[in-house]
Amino acid sequence: MSSDMQPRVKRLDASSLRGLAHPLRVRILEVLRSEGASTATKLSKQLGEDSGNVSWHLRQLAEHGFVAEDVDRGTRRERWWYALHDYTAVDTEAFLDNSDLQGLLSLLKSEVLQQQFRRAAGFMSEDWPPEWQEAAGMGYWKLRLSAAELTALREDLNNLVDRYEQKRGESEDADRKDIVFQFQTFPRIPKPS
């Protein structure tokens, strides 16, 4: 498996957006990124989908550069797949002039938001020790910012998370767990009173 040679981020263009903008493909890619290589059969059980359908979507993800087959691991009957990148980056502005692509981008963002909700709900239903329940957090802040300030805030958060992400491989301390840090930033229109 040569994922070490791949860039960590997959930047979406029109073709790769078309290849990813399907709810099942987003879910498959998330499982491969978070849990590692798997087969269509294992993914189908985990996701509650038909194995043949999952296999077809894996091939579509491969065609668009999101996943690859681990040829060293599988057999003709049992093909193993892995994610080629840790993250997907979207330059929304690149899709603003095309209404078809805007619709696909909206579908993709909606599925990612659903995925983030499922992750948080999954954590809430799990039985974690008190120190992890205390360490985890959910909340929101109501700020008043310009678009430029919101962009700067997002960049600051990205830089902060990058600093912690660089520590990921430093030690195999048993006290460390894989952490999902997710956030959304968006303007809202106040409801008239």
KOLMI-940248 format. One record per residue (C-alpha): y negated, z negated, x; residue in one letter. Coordinates in steps of 0.02 Angstrom, whole numbers, plus 50000, padded with zeros to 5 digits. Layout:
# KOLMI-940248
{Y: Y Z: Z X: X res: A}
...
END
This chain:
# KOLMI-940248
{Y: 50000 Z: 50000 X: 50000 res: M}
{Y: 49835 Z: 50053 X: 50078 res: S}
{Y: 49709 Z: 49962 X: 49968 res: S}
{Y: 49630 Z: 49886 X: 50125 res: D}
{Y: 49564 Z: 50059 X: 50168 res: M}
{Y: 49479 Z: 50081 X: 49998 res: Q}
{Y: 49302 Z: 50026 X: 49958 res: P}
{Y: 49294 Z: 49866 X: 49855 res: R}
{Y: 49186 Z: 49945 X: 49720 res: V}
{Y: 49220 Z: 50100 X: 49616 res: K}
{Y: 49056 Z: 50180 X: 49562 res: R}
{Y: 49070 Z: 50271 X: 49396 res: L}
{Y: 49021 Z: 50452 X: 49381 res: D}
{Y: 49041 Z: 50557 X: 49223 res: A}
{Y: 49222 Z: 50599 X: 49260 res: S}
{Y: 49277 Z: 50423 X: 49304 res: S}
{Y: 49184 Z: 50354 X: 49153 res: L}
{Y: 49285 Z: 50471 X: 49043 res: R}
{Y: 49442 Z: 50413 X: 49132 res: G}
{Y: 49410 Z: 50227 X: 49108 res: L}
{Y: 49325 Z: 50218 X: 48938 res: A}
{Y: 49479 Z: 50170 X: 48839 res: H}
{Y: 49517 Z: 49990 X: 48786 res: P}
{Y: 49696 Z: 49992 X: 48851 res: L}
{Y: 49645 Z: 50067 X: 49019 res: R}
{Y: 49514 Z: 49932 X: 49042 res: V}
{Y: 49644 Z: 49799 X: 49003 res: R}
{Y: 49774 Z: 49877 X: 49120 res: I}
{Y: 49648 Z: 49887 X: 49261 res: L}
{Y: 49596 Z: 49706 X: 49234 res: E}
{Y: 49777 Z: 49645 X: 49246 res: V}
{Y: 49809 Z: 49746 X: 49405 res: L}
{Y: 49648 Z: 49681 X: 49483 res: R}
{Y: 49675 Z: 49500 X: 49437 res: S}
{Y: 49864 Z: 49483 X: 49454 res: E}
{Y: 49913 Z: 49618 X: 49578 res: G}
{Y: 50033 Z: 49764 X: 49573 res: A}
{Y: 50146 Z: 49788 X: 49423 res: S}
{Y: 50255 Z: 49913 X: 49333 res: T}
{Y: 50224 Z: 49997 X: 49165 res: A}
{Y: 50367 Z: 49895 X: 49091 res: T}
{Y: 50294 Z: 49729 X: 49148 res: K}
{Y: 50119 Z: 49779 X: 49094 res: L}
{Y: 50182 Z: 49836 X: 48923 res: S}
{Y: 50262 Z: 49665 X: 48893 res: K}
{Y: 50108 Z: 49574 X: 48952 res: Q}
{Y: 49989 Z: 49679 X: 48847 res: L}
{Y: 50101 Z: 49700 X: 48695 res: G}
{Y: 50102 Z: 49890 X: 48711 res: E}
{Y: 50234 Z: 50027 X: 48719 res: D}
{Y: 50297 Z: 50057 X: 48896 res: S}
{Y: 50279 Z: 50247 X: 48883 res: G}
{Y: 50099 Z: 50228 X: 48823 res: N}
{Y: 50057 Z: 50110 X: 48966 res: V}
{Y: 50138 Z: 50230 X: 49089 res: S}
{Y: 50032 Z: 50375 X: 49023 res: W}
{Y: 49872 Z: 50271 X: 49039 res: H}
{Y: 49920 Z: 50220 X: 49216 res: L}
{Y: 49933 Z: 50403 X: 49263 res: R}
{Y: 49762 Z: 50435 X: 49186 res: Q}
{Y: 49689 Z: 50290 X: 49285 res: L}
{Y: 49769 Z: 50361 X: 49443 res: A}
{Y: 49700 Z: 50535 X: 49407 res: E}
{Y: 49524 Z: 50461 X: 49400 res: H}
{Y: 49542 Z: 50356 X: 49558 res: G}
{Y: 49562 Z: 50180 X: 49486 res: F}
{Y: 49745 Z: 50145 X: 49528 res: V}
{Y: 49880 Z: 50214 X: 49641 res: A}
{Y: 50068 Z: 50207 X: 49648 res: E}
{Y: 50142 Z: 50090 X: 49778 res: D}
{Y: 50272 Z: 50212 X: 49845 res: V}
{Y: 50343 Z: 50084 X: 49967 res: D}
{Y: 50387 Z: 49964 X: 49829 res: R}
{Y: 50459 Z: 50061 X: 49684 res: G}
{Y: 50602 Z: 50176 X: 49641 res: T}
{Y: 50607 Z: 50334 X: 49537 res: R}
{Y: 50641 Z: 50230 X: 49382 res: R}
{Y: 50527 Z: 50083 X: 49423 res: E}
{Y: 50356 Z: 50136 X: 49483 res: R}
{Y: 50237 Z: 50001 X: 49545 res: W}
{Y: 50049 Z: 50024 X: 49525 res: W}
{Y: 49901 Z: 49934 X: 49604 res: Y}
{Y: 49712 Z: 49937 X: 49582 res: A}
{Y: 49616 Z: 50032 X: 49715 res: L}
{Y: 49456 Z: 49929 X: 49696 res: H}
{Y: 49405 Z: 49752 X: 49654 res: D}
{Y: 49258 Z: 49800 X: 49545 res: Y}
{Y: 49181 Z: 49941 X: 49444 res: T}
{Y: 48995 Z: 49974 X: 49459 res: A}
{Y: 48895 Z: 50066 X: 49327 res: V}
{Y: 48725 Z: 50145 X: 49353 res: D}
{Y: 48675 Z: 50151 X: 49170 res: T}
{Y: 48525 Z: 50261 X: 49205 res: E}
{Y: 48639 Z: 50402 X: 49263 res: A}
{Y: 48710 Z: 50418 X: 49087 res: F}
{Y: 48552 Z: 50404 X: 48981 res: L}
{Y: 48525 Z: 50592 X: 48959 res: D}
{Y: 48697 Z: 50626 X: 48887 res: N}
{Y: 48736 Z: 50556 X: 48714 res: S}
{Y: 48925 Z: 50584 X: 48737 res: D}
{Y: 48923 Z: 50483 X: 48898 res: L}
{Y: 48813 Z: 50350 X: 48817 res: Q}
{Y: 48945 Z: 50328 X: 48683 res: G}
{Y: 49083 Z: 50311 X: 48814 res: L}
{Y: 48977 Z: 50189 X: 48914 res: L}
{Y: 48948 Z: 50087 X: 48756 res: S}
{Y: 49135 Z: 50084 X: 48722 res: L}
{Y: 49171 Z: 50031 X: 48901 res: L}
{Y: 49040 Z: 49892 X: 48898 res: K}
{Y: 49106 Z: 49831 X: 48730 res: S}
{Y: 49283 Z: 49819 X: 48797 res: E}
{Y: 49225 Z: 49730 X: 48955 res: V}
{Y: 49130 Z: 49605 X: 48847 res: L}
{Y: 49287 Z: 49577 X: 48741 res: Q}
{Y: 49386 Z: 49553 X: 48900 res: Q}
{Y: 49262 Z: 49423 X: 48962 res: Q}
{Y: 49275 Z: 49331 X: 48796 res: F}
{Y: 49466 Z: 49333 X: 48806 res: R}
{Y: 49459 Z: 49261 X: 48982 res: R}
{Y: 49344 Z: 49119 X: 48929 res: A}
{Y: 49446 Z: 49084 X: 48771 res: A}
{Y: 49604 Z: 49083 X: 48877 res: G}
{Y: 49530 Z: 48951 X: 48991 res: F}
{Y: 49480 Z: 48845 X: 48840 res: M}
{Y: 49660 Z: 48848 X: 48776 res: S}
{Y: 49737 Z: 48798 X: 48942 res: E}
{Y: 49772 Z: 48621 X: 49000 res: D}
{Y: 49672 Z: 48598 X: 49161 res: W}
{Y: 49650 Z: 48434 X: 49255 res: P}
{Y: 49486 Z: 48342 X: 49220 res: P}
{Y: 49404 Z: 48393 X: 49385 res: E}
{Y: 49427 Z: 48577 X: 49343 res: W}
{Y: 49368 Z: 48554 X: 49163 res: Q}
{Y: 49213 Z: 48468 X: 49232 res: E}
{Y: 49185 Z: 48600 X: 49368 res: A}
{Y: 49198 Z: 48747 X: 49247 res: A}
{Y: 49046 Z: 48785 X: 49144 res: G}
{Y: 48984 Z: 48885 X: 49000 res: M}
{Y: 48810 Z: 48892 X: 48932 res: G}
{Y: 48658 Z: 48998 X: 48913 res: Y}
{Y: 48474 Z: 48995 X: 48954 res: W}
{Y: 48333 Z: 49072 X: 48856 res: K}
{Y: 48208 Z: 49146 X: 48978 res: L}
{Y: 48053 Z: 49253 X: 48957 res: R}
{Y: 48057 Z: 49390 X: 49090 res: L}
{Y: 48001 Z: 49568 X: 49120 res: S}
{Y: 48132 Z: 49702 X: 49154 res: A}
{Y: 48088 Z: 49692 X: 49339 res: A}
{Y: 48110 Z: 49502 X: 49339 res: E}
{Y: 48277 Z: 49517 X: 49248 res: L}
{Y: 48334 Z: 49643 X: 49378 res: T}
{Y: 48281 Z: 49524 X: 49518 res: A}
{Y: 48374 Z: 49380 X: 49434 res: L}
{Y: 48532 Z: 49484 X: 49421 res: R}
{Y: 48516 Z: 49535 X: 49604 res: E}
{Y: 48491 Z: 49353 X: 49655 res: D}
{Y: 48648 Z: 49303 X: 49560 res: L}
{Y: 48745 Z: 49447 X: 49640 res: N}
{Y: 48689 Z: 49390 X: 49813 res: N}
{Y: 48735 Z: 49209 X: 49777 res: L}
{Y: 48909 Z: 49257 X: 49714 res: V}
{Y: 48931 Z: 49373 X: 49865 res: D}
{Y: 48903 Z: 49224 X: 49981 res: R}
{Y: 49044 Z: 49128 X: 49896 res: Y}
{Y: 49155 Z: 49280 X: 49887 res: E}
{Y: 49146 Z: 49298 X: 50076 res: Q}
{Y: 49229 Z: 49126 X: 50088 res: K}
{Y: 49379 Z: 49187 X: 49988 res: R}
{Y: 49492 Z: 49220 X: 50137 res: G}
{Y: 49431 Z: 49076 X: 50246 res: E}
{Y: 49571 Z: 48955 X: 50207 res: S}
{Y: 49721 Z: 48931 X: 50098 res: E}
{Y: 49664 Z: 48758 X: 50044 res: D}
{Y: 49778 Z: 48702 X: 49902 res: A}
{Y: 49626 Z: 48634 X: 49812 res: D}
{Y: 49551 Z: 48809 X: 49796 res: R}
{Y: 49589 Z: 48916 X: 49643 res: K}
{Y: 49543 Z: 49095 X: 49600 res: D}
{Y: 49384 Z: 49083 X: 49497 res: I}
{Y: 49312 Z: 49207 X: 49374 res: V}
{Y: 49122 Z: 49207 X: 49372 res: F}
{Y: 49056 Z: 49309 X: 49228 res: Q}
{Y: 48884 Z: 49324 X: 49154 res: F}
{Y: 48785 Z: 49435 X: 49040 res: Q}
{Y: 48599 Z: 49465 X: 49045 res: T}
{Y: 48509 Z: 49558 X: 48906 res: F}
{Y: 48348 Z: 49556 X: 48807 res: P}
{Y: 48349 Z: 49498 X: 48628 res: R}
{Y: 48234 Z: 49533 X: 48483 res: I}
{Y: 48190 Z: 49373 X: 48393 res: P}
{Y: 48229 Z: 49373 X: 48207 res: K}
{Y: 48074 Z: 49365 X: 48099 res: P}
{Y: 48049 Z: 49197 X: 48016 res: S}
END
